Amino acid sequence: MYLKVLIVMLLVSISARAIDKHCDSFINNRLEDLKPHIGYIAGKMSINKEYDPNKDPSVLSSNYTTQDKTYLTLCSILSSGDKERLSKYLAHNNFDKNCYDNLYMYCDTSLEKKIRTPADIDLKWSAYAATGDVKYVELLIDNLNEWLMQSQILTSDLQYGTIVMHHYDYKSSNAITMMKAAIKKYSQEDKVRFFMSQMALWSLGSISKNDSKVHAAAFLHAQKKEYADLVALLQTAYFSSLCQPPIGMSTSKSLMVLPGEKHKFKKINGDNFLNQF
């Protein structure tokens, strides 16, 4: 009997370690890349109590593992802030405490939280796509203004960078040479803010071009909050996107920040993006 108990305890311990590893792998290797899906699912959940992502093949791909789908769904529920749905989901799914705590740290109400990584920009846009609610556009504008207020970045440099990003492949030698000249005087922290701002402006300009609601909401919010510098930047982003189709830049698809490494920018191929500048 004692031996059986020991065997059961050993099997439970092995199983728990396996779950921990899978959870850690999901957080470190999948979470940032899946934030657009999390934003969309959480957005749908926020406006429809009956929405079930498991019945929506457009968001839960068949090539996801069962465990990944479980983590993705939990993150989406946490992001939506729906406590009733969360309580029901936890009642039907067992989560290792460490795994749950870590997912909670990264995902809790992330629809409303500040933008920390390039993938968070995608999360906000996906939430807007799911809901049509311009508050996600306004959150992006608020973050942009905060980055400007916390930095020594010149508006003229951001305008210049915005034009470069719309008219060149950002990995081309021409773009890199021009951007080096624009940002060489800034600290490492301001370089991070510069590129986060560039990605936000690129996305605002590109989406505004095809969505007048976004265009109007961005300008109105900037004017209402008296973000004077942002009005000029939004005009540059919008008109640059109209002049020529954007090439190459796609927020988290071109740059990825791993959880816990928010200041460590990496391209998908693993090179350190900021080292180019």
C-alpha positions in Angstrom: 0.0 0.0 0.0 2.8 2.4 1.0 4.6 1.6 -2.3 1.5 2.4 -4.3 1.1 5.7 -2.6 4.8 6.5 -3.3 4.3 5.6 -7.0 1.2 7.8 -7.3 3.0 10.7 -5.6 5.9 10.3 -8.0 3.6 10.2 -11.0 1.8 13.3 -9.9 5.2 15.1 -9.3 6.4 14.1 -12.8 3.1 15.3 -14.3 3.3 18.6 -12.5 6.8 19.2 -13.7 5.7 18.4 -17.3 2.9 20.9 -17.0 5.2 23.5 -15.5 7.6 23.1 -18.5 4.8 23.4 -21.0 3.4 26.5 -19.3 6.9 28.1 -19.2 7.4 27.3 -22.8 4.0 28.8 -23.7 4.9 32.0 -21.8 8.4 32.3 -23.1 7.9 31.2 -26.7 4.3 31.6 -27.7 2.5 34.3 -25.6 3.9 37.4 -27.3 3.2 35.9 -30.8 -0.4 35.0 -29.8 -1.3 38.4 -28.3 -3.2 39.4 -31.5 -5.4 36.3 -30.9 -5.7 37.1 -27.2 -6.8 40.7 -28.0 -9.4 39.5 -30.4 -10.9 36.8 -28.2 -10.8 39.0 -25.1 -12.5 41.8 -27.1 -15.3 39.4 -28.3 -15.7 38.1 -24.7 -16.1 41.7 -23.4 -19.1 42.4 -25.6 -20.6 38.9 -25.8 -21.0 36.8 -22.7 -21.9 33.8 -24.8 -18.8 34.0 -27.1 -16.9 30.7 -27.1 -13.5 30.8 -28.9 -13.6 27.0 -29.1 -16.4 27.3 -31.6 -14.6 30.0 -33.7 -12.0 28.2 -36.0 -10.6 31.6 -37.1 -9.0 32.2 -33.7 -8.1 28.7 -32.3 -6.1 27.0 -35.1 -6.3 23.3 -35.4 -2.5 23.1 -35.1 -2.5 24.4 -31.5 -2.1 21.7 -28.9 -4.9 21.2 -26.4 -2.7 22.7 -23.7 -1.9 25.8 -25.7 -5.6 26.3 -26.4 -6.3 26.0 -22.7 -3.6 28.6 -21.9 -4.7 30.9 -24.7 -8.3 30.8 -23.5 -7.3 31.5 -19.9 -5.2 34.5 -21.0 -8.0 35.8 -23.1 -10.5 35.5 -20.2 -8.0 37.2 -17.8 -7.4 40.0 -20.4 -11.2 40.6 -20.7 -11.6 41.1 -17.0 -14.7 38.9 -16.9 -14.5 37.5 -13.4 -17.7 35.4 -13.8 -16.4 33.7 -16.9 -13.0 33.2 -15.2 -14.6 31.5 -12.2 -16.5 29.1 -14.4 -13.4 28.3 -16.5 -11.3 27.6 -13.5 -14.0 25.3 -12.1 -13.7 23.1 -15.2 -9.9 23.3 -15.7 -7.1 22.5 -13.3 -4.1 24.8 -13.4 -0.8 24.5 -11.6 -0.6 27.4 -9.2 2.7 28.7 -10.5 1.5 28.5 -14.1 -1.7 30.3 -13.2 0.1 33.0 -11.3 2.5 33.6 -14.2 -0.2 33.7 -16.8 -2.2 36.1 -14.5 0.8 38.4 -14.2 1.2 38.7 -18.0 -2.5 38.6 -19.1 -4.7 40.2 -16.3 -6.9 42.9 -17.8 -4.3 43.5 -20.5 -6.9 45.0 -22.8 -6.9 48.0 -20.6 -3.2 48.0 -19.5 -0.4 50.1 -20.8 1.6 49.0 -23.8 4.8 47.3 -22.8 5.9 45.4 -25.9 5.3 45.6 -29.7 2.8 42.7 -29.5 0.7 44.8 -27.1 0.1 47.2 -30.0 -1.3 44.3 -32.0 -3.4 43.2 -29.0 -5.0 46.6 -28.9 -5.7 46.6 -32.6 -7.2 43.1 -32.4 -9.5 44.2 -29.6 -10.6 47.1 -31.7 -11.2 44.8 -34.7 -13.4 42.5 -32.4 -15.4 45.3 -30.8 -15.2 48.4 -33.0 -14.6 50.3 -29.7 -12.3 53.3 -30.3 -11.2 53.3 -26.6 -8.4 51.0 -27.8 -7.3 53.6 -30.3 -7.4 56.2 -27.5 -5.3 53.9 -25.3 -2.7 53.7 -28.0 -2.7 57.5 -28.3 -2.3 57.9 -24.5 0.7 55.5 -24.6 2.3 57.4 -27.4 2.0 60.7 -25.5 3.5 59.1 -22.4 6.5 57.8 -24.3 7.0 61.3 -25.6 6.7 62.9 -22.2 9.1 60.4 -20.6 11.8 61.0 -23.3 14.0 63.7 -24.9 12.8 62.6 -28.4 12.2 65.4 -30.9 8.9 65.4 -32.7 10.8 66.2 -35.9 12.9 63.0 -35.6 9.7 60.9 -35.1 8.2 62.6 -38.2 11.3 61.8 -40.2 11.3 58.2 -38.9 7.7 57.8 -39.8 8.3 58.9 -43.4 11.3 56.5 -43.6 9.3 53.6 -42.3 6.5 54.2 -44.8 8.8 54.6 -47.8 11.6 52.0 -47.2 11.9 48.5 -46.1 13.0 49.1 -42.5 15.8 46.5 -42.9 17.3 48.1 -46.0 20.7 49.8 -45.8 19.1 53.2 -46.8 16.6 53.0 -43.9 19.2 51.9 -41.4 21.6 54.7 -42.4 18.9 57.3 -42.2 17.5 56.1 -38.8 21.1 55.9 -37.4 21.5 59.6 -38.1 18.2 60.4 -36.4 18.6 58.5 -33.2 22.4 58.4 -32.5 22.0 61.2 -30.0 19.5 59.4 -27.8 20.0 57.2 -24.7 19.2 53.4 -25.0 15.9 54.0 -23.1 14.9 56.7 -25.6 15.8 54.5 -28.5 13.4 51.9 -27.2 10.7 54.6 -26.8 11.5 55.9 -30.3 10.9 52.5 -32.0 7.8 51.7 -29.9 6.5 55.1 -31.0 7.4 54.4 -34.6 5.5 51.1 -34.6 2.5 52.7 -33.0 2.5 55.6 -35.6 3.0 53.2 -38.5 0.0 51.1 -37.4 -2.1 54.2 -36.8 -1.3 55.6 -40.2 -1.8 52.4 -42.1 -5.1 51.5 -40.4 -6.4 55.1 -40.6 -5.9 55.0 -44.3 -8.6 52.3 -44.6 -10.7 53.2 -41.5 -12.0 56.7 -41.2 -13.3 55.9 -37.7 -9.8 55.3 -36.4 -8.5 58.4 -38.2 -11.2 60.6 -36.5 -10.9 59.0 -33.1 -7.1 59.4 -33.0 -7.2 63.1 -33.9 -10.1 63.9 -31.7 -8.6 62.2 -28.7 -5.2 63.9 -29.2 -6.9 67.3 -29.5 -9.2 66.7 -26.5 -6.3 65.7 -24.3 -4.2 68.6 -25.7 -1.5 66.4 -27.0 -0.2 69.1 -29.3 2.9 67.2 -30.5 0.9 64.1 -31.3 -1.4 66.0 -33.7 1.5 66.8 -36.0 2.8 63.2 -35.7 -0.6 61.7 -36.5 -0.9 64.0 -39.6 2.6 62.8 -40.8 1.7 59.1 -40.2 -1.6 59.4 -42.0 -0.4 61.3 -45.1 2.8 59.2 -45.3 0.6 56.1 -45.5 -1.6 57.6 -48.2 1.4 58.5 -50.4 2.8 54.9 -50.6 1.9 51.5 -49.4 3.8 50.5 -46.3 6.6 48.0 -46.7 8.1 45.6 -44.2 7.0 47.0 -40.8 4.4 45.0 -38.9 4.8 45.6 -35.1 5.2 42.2 -33.4 5.7 40.4 -36.7 9.0 42.3 -37.3 10.0 42.8 -33.7 9.4 40.7 -30.7 10.0 41.3 -27.0 10.2 38.3 -24.9 8.3 38.3 -21.5 10.6 39.7 -18.8 12.8 41.3 -21.4 10.8 44.3 -22.4 13.9 46.3 -23.2 15.5 43.6 -25.3 14.3 44.0 -28.8 14.7 41.0 -31.1 13.9 40.4 -34.7 12.2 37.1 -35.6 15.6 35.7 -36.8 17.0 36.4 -33.3 19.3 39.3 -34.1 19.2 42.3 -31.7 17.3 44.9 -33.6 18.6 47.9 -31.7 22.2 46.9 -32.3 21.8 47.9 -35.9 21.5 51.5 -34.8 
